[in-house]
Amino acid sequence: MAETHRTKMLILGSGPAGLSAAIYAARAGMEPIVVQGMEPGGQLTTTTEVENYPGFAELIQGPWLMEQMQKQAENCGAKMIWDHISEVDLSQRPFRMKGDSGDEYVGDVLVIATGAQARWLGIESETALRGKGLSACATCDGFFFRGKKVAVIGGGNTAVEEALYLTNHSDDVTLIHRRDELRAEKILQERLFAHPNITVLWDKTVDKFVGEGDPEGLVAIDLKDTKTGEITQIPAEGGFVAIGHDPATALFKGHLELDSDNYIKVEPGSTRTSVPGVFACGDVMDKIYRQAVTAAGTGCMAALDAEKFFAETEFEQG
């Protein structure tokens, strides 16, 4: 039998943003329900080594960190439900959602923390070497490739920024682009071309990521020339796919204001969306930083914004 779950604060998503919101909401007596989504724990559950999350002197594991966040939220009083929201009605409060399970979720305020996913190339060797020399975030993982030869795949702002960032750790960075010119902003291109430690390979696509060793790790990349079809190989111990991210916002099109890249628009300096009582945090609204610690920070902000909104509307209603 389908159930109806009612709460003062409904939170969609269980990554660092959603769980941080849950911790703050539970401590404020909001009795939050967290609908965990298709990937409980978010992107960190697919990340092995985490070295840049504050508070841990030693390297930690991504899945362990998310497990601890969830336990903390539950200990504070948050309720976790494994389900995926497939329908939303934001036309009036309380907001109503329907899950794939058939259950209905009703919340006086809503916090959206559904995150974003890095785009991948979609080739078989890529899946096998993720986390084994292959990454979609130079800021997250570049430190692990100090002094090693690394390659970045892409041609937009993200790819150029990642290539420039990686020069902090490597003096041998290669940018691989499928066309003969970049899409990145002119100022970024100028910085890239002026850097002595970056080489650009034009008209190349990745044919295969090559792994060796036990445990297996990336050692080379096979490239296909887009004009001649010729296959060449370059050595690389680190590979970074930087072809963009897709925020999980399809569900909210027509309900909330989105920007040109489909991220949820929020008021500057807050987590307030275009619908009063609906708040967004983490990678679903942040296309610049995309870090676990910034997601957690905006999760805190969303809970505080939502709790304040709830208190004010309750007072106004008498």
Order of alpha helices (4+ residues) and beta strands (2+ residues): beta-alpha-beta-beta-beta-alpha-beta-beta-beta-beta-beta-alpha-beta-alpha-beta-alpha-beta-alpha-beta-beta-beta-beta-beta-beta-beta-alpha
